[in-house]
Amino acid sequence: MKHRKFAWVLVLPLMFFASCGGGERYSKTALDKLIQKLSNVETYSIILYDMDVEGTFSNTYKHRYQVLKNVGDTVEQELMPWEKVSERTFLRYRDDMGMTIVSKSDGKLKKEVSPAGYANYVGNKQYGHWVQGSGGSFWEFYGKYAFMSSMFDLATYPIRRSYWNDYRTNYYGRNRAYYGPTVGGRSYYGTSSNYNRKKSFNSTWSKKTNGFKDRVSSRTSRSGSSGSRFSKSTGSSRSSSGSRFGSSSSSRSRSSSRYSGSSSRSRGGGFGK
């Protein structure tokens, strides 16, 4: 009995030490906190609006998110303040600027990367319809949701039905990021896409030099090379070689929702598929 009491005297302090931080503890990310903040919203999309890296020797990684959400009978968009993120989080989403990285539809949460608008709005008859043109069928939002046409720059970069069908058939619900077809050596959507480069001329990331982006890419690539836990299953629209950020990269591309103004709303019904 004495030996048992002595053993507990040794074990209890160790248990207390571990519970107080002796071991590795999970810390909520800025994205986790935003998801928690939106817990009462039935349907929304979180878009990686912008990103940044500060510092020379010790880097500070930052994200800025844009939220599209259903509030009552309105569709609102809100540009969130900058948030510090870990190198791990930055590496995970480094190719996804301008894309939806989290979506919720009718209470069901998905952490899948898709072009902005694809998760809840495009293909949904509540918000628009497919229009047949000389170049094929493309998506058109109804007038009261015209702000999304501006956000996604559909006049210059239309969402063709063939893209949508490819996304829904081969990527949606499979934890595979969809970057669209390759056009001019670049994917249609993503950080390095021509679409995102044109739309994001006011973004912090777009103002960084290609040399800076290459250095960041090199550092984060080395950090993630020890394991595959950072990678996403993405299909054929990504290339595993070359700089992820530089102008010469043909790796992946993003659709940016570079939209002026911090908030807007449109009258309409709830979100749904």
Residue pairs with C-beta under 8 A, 6 or more apart in sequence:
14 22
28 36
29 85
29 86
29 89
30 63
30 65
30 83
30 84
30 85
30 89
31 46
31 63
31 65
31 85
31 89
31 101
31 102
34 46
34 65
34 67
34 80
34 83
35 46
35 102
35 109
38 44
38 46
38 67
38 69
38 104
41 69
41 70
41 71
41 104
42 70
42 104
42 106
42 107
42 270
42 271
43 69
43 70
43 104
43 105
43 106
43 107
43 120
43 270
43 271
43 272
44 67
44 68
44 69
44 70
44 103
44 104
44 120
44 271
45 67
45 68
45 69
45 100
45 102
45 103
45 104
45 116
45 117
45 119
45 120
45 121
46 65
46 66
46 67
46 100
46 101
46 102
46 103
47 65
47 66
47 67
47 68
47 98
47 99
47 100
47 101
47 116
47 257
48 63
48 64
48 65
48 93
48 96
48 97
48 98
48 99
48 101
49 64
49 65
49 66
49 79
49 80
49 97
49 98
49 203
49 256
49 257
49 258
50 63
50 64
50 97
50 200
50 203
50 204
50 205
51 61
51 62
51 63
51 64
51 90
51 93
51 94
51 97
51 204
51 205
52 61
52 62
52 64
52 82
52 204
52 205
52 208
53 59
53 60
53 61
53 62
53 90
53 208
53 212
53 216
54 60
54 62
59 87
59 216
59 219
60 84
61 84
61 85
61 86
61 87
61 89
61 90
62 82
62 83
62 84
62 85
63 82
63 83
63 85
63 89
63 90
63 93
64 79
64 80
64 81
64 82
64 83
64 204
65 80
65 83
66 77
66 78
66 79
66 80
66 257
66 259
67 77
67 78
67 80
68 75
68 76
68 77
68 120
68 121
68 148
69 75
69 76
69 77
69 78
70 76
70 270
70 271
71 265
73 267
73 268
73 269
73 270
74 265
74 266
74 267
74 268
75 145
75 148
75 265
75 266
75 267
75 268
75 271
76 263
76 264
76 265
76 266
77 147
77 151
77 259
77 263
77 264
77 265
78 262
78 263
79 261
79 262
79 263
87 220
87 223
88 230
90 220
91 220
91 223
91 224
91 230
92 230
92 232
93 101
93 113
94 191
94 217
94 220
94 244
94 245
95 177
95 179
95 190
95 191
95 192
95 238
95 244
95 251
95 252
95 254
96 113
96 177
96 190
96 191
96 254
97 190
97 191
97 196
97 200
97 203
97 205
97 254
97 256
98 116
98 189
98 190
98 191
98 193
98 195
98 196
98 199
98 200
98 254
98 255
98 256
98 257
98 258
99 113
99 114
99 115
99 116
99 177
99 189
99 190
99 254
99 255
100 113
100 114
100 115
100 116
100 117
100 118
100 119
101 111
101 113
102 109
102 110
102 111
103 109
103 110
103 112
103 114
103 119
103 120
104 110
105 119
105 120
105 271
105 272
105 273
106 271
106 272
106 273
110 119
110 173
112 119
112 171
112 172
112 173
112 175
112 176
112 177
113 177
113 178
113 232
113 234
114 167
114 171
114 172
114 177
114 178
115 159
115 167
115 178
115 179
115 180
115 188
115 189
115 254
115 255
116 151
116 152
116 255
116 256
116 257
117 148
117 151
117 152
117 159
117 255
117 257
118 159
118 164
118 167
118 178
120 271
120 273
121 127
121 128
121 141
121 145
121 148
121 271
122 128
122 139
122 159
122 164
123 139
123 164
123 168
123 273
124 271
124 272
124 273
126 268
126 269
126 270
126 271
126 272
127 141
127 142
127 145
127 148
127 268
128 139
128 140
128 141
128 142
128 145
129 139
129 140
129 142
130 137
130 138
130 139
130 140
130 161
131 137
131 138
131 139
131 140
135 160
136 160
136 161
136 162
137 160
137 161
137 162
138 154
138 158
138 159
138 160
138 161
139 154
139 158
139 159
139 160
139 161
139 164
140 149
140 154
141 148
141 149
141 154
144 266
144 267
144 268
145 266
145 268
146 266
147 259
147 264
147 266
148 266
149 155
150 259
151 257
151 258
151 259
152 159
152 255
152 257
153 195
153 198
153 199
156 195
156 198
157 188
157 195
157 255
163 180
163 181
163 188
166 178
166 181
167 178
170 176
170 178
170 235
171 177
171 178
171 235
172 178
174 233
175 232
175 233
176 232
176 233
176 234
176 235
177 232
177 233
177 234
177 235
177 238
177 252
178 189
178 234
178 235
178 237
179 187
179 188
179 189
179 190
179 193
179 234
179 235
179 237
179 238
179 252
179 253
179 254
180 187
180 188
180 189
180 193
180 237
180 253
180 255
181 187
181 188
181 237
182 188
182 237
182 250
183 194
184 194
185 250
186 192
186 193
186 194
186 249
186 250
186 253
187 193
187 237
187 238
187 250
187 251
187 252
187 253
187 254
188 195
188 253
188 255
189 195
189 196
189 253
189 254
189 255
190 196
190 252
190 253
190 254
190 255
191 205
191 244
191 245
191 252
191 253
191 254
192 244
192 245
192 246
192 247
192 249
192 250
192 251
192 252
192 253
192 254
193 252
193 253
193 254
193 255
194 253
195 253
195 254
195 255
195 256
196 253
196 254
196 255
196 256
196 258
197 206
199 256
199 257
199 258
200 206
200 256
200 258
201 258
202 258
203 256
203 258
205 213
210 245
210 246
210 247
210 248
213 243
213 245
213 246
214 243
214 245
214 246
216 245
217 243
217 244
217 245
217 246
218 243
221 244
224 230
224 231
234 252
237 252
237 253
238 251
238 252
239 249
239 250
239 251
239 252
240 251
241 251
242 248
242 249
242 250
242 251
243 249
243 251
244 251
244 252
